[in-house]
Amino acid sequence: MIVTTVTVKVETDHIDDFIAATIANHESSVSEPGNLRFDVLQSREDPASFMLYEAYESEEAARAHKQTAHYLRWKETVADWMAEPRRGHLHAVIRPTDRDLW
């Protein structure tokens, strides 16, 4: 399993726009082959701060996500709304193991 978290800080006047665009991306992403999770989280302390939690079965599935039309549309749509560059963080999964999932 491959997990990436993406932290995003959005300009405050584009919070609702960002949420709408990201929900559309989420809805398509969860239908991708190899997608296990695609969570969209908003900070309760700072409503302009978001984290995307993306889990894929393999590196190939995670790479394929970045070639999809919905991801490329999301990336272009939200680019000007960023208060700072978004940051992706790769994670090693300790638990659950693949055996725990199936």
N, C-alpha and C positions, 0 to 999 in steps of 0.2 A: 504494500500500500504506500502511496506517495501522498504526503500532506503538505500543502502550502498555505500559509496565512498571508494575507495581504492587508497591510494597514493603509488607510486612506484618510486624509484630512481634507475636508471639503470647505469651500467658501460658504459662510453661513447663509448667504442669500440663495444658494443652490442646493440646500439640504434636501428639500422635497423633490427637486429634479433628479438629484443623484439617486435617491431611494427608488423613484419610479424606473429609471434606466437600469438600476441594478437588479430590481425585481424581475424585469424582462429578461435580463441576462441569466439570472438564477433559474427562471422557468425553463429556458432552453438548455441550460447546462446540466440540470438534473436528468435530462433525457439522453444525454450523451452516452455512448457505449463506454463502459469502464468508470463512469462517475459513481462514487459511493455517497458523497455528501457535497453540498454546496450551500453553506450557511452564510447569511448576511446578518451581521451584528452591528448594532449602534451603541456607542458608549452612553451609559446613563449619566456619567459625569460631564461629558462633553458631546452634545448631540451632533457636532460637526465631525466627530471621529468615528470611523467605521473599521470593522475587520471582516474580511471574507475568509471563511474556512473552507478549503477545497480539498477533498480526498478523492483520489483516483486509484484504480486497481494497479496501475503500472505507470512507469515514466512515459511510455508511448501514449497512453490515454491522456496523461497530463499535457504532453506536448501537442497532441491533436486538438485539445481544447483551445489552445492559442491560435489555431488556424481556422476556427469556426467563424461563420459569418456573424453570429450573435455576439461573440467575444470581440471581434474586430469593430463591430458597430458600437458596442459599449465603450471600448477603449477610446474611440474617436469622439463619441458623444460627451463623455465625462472629462476629457482632457482639460478643457478650459475652466472647469469648476474646481480644480485642485488648489488648495491653499498651499500645498507642498507636494513634491513628487511622491507617488504611492510607492510602497516598499513591499516586496515579496520576501518571505522568510520560509526557507525549506526546512522541513522537520523529519527526523527519524522517528518512526512509530515504535514505541516500546510495547504498549498494550492498546487496543486488543491486537492479538496476533492474527494472521490470516486464518488460522484454524479456529480461533474464537468467532470470527465473522461468519463462517460457513458451517 
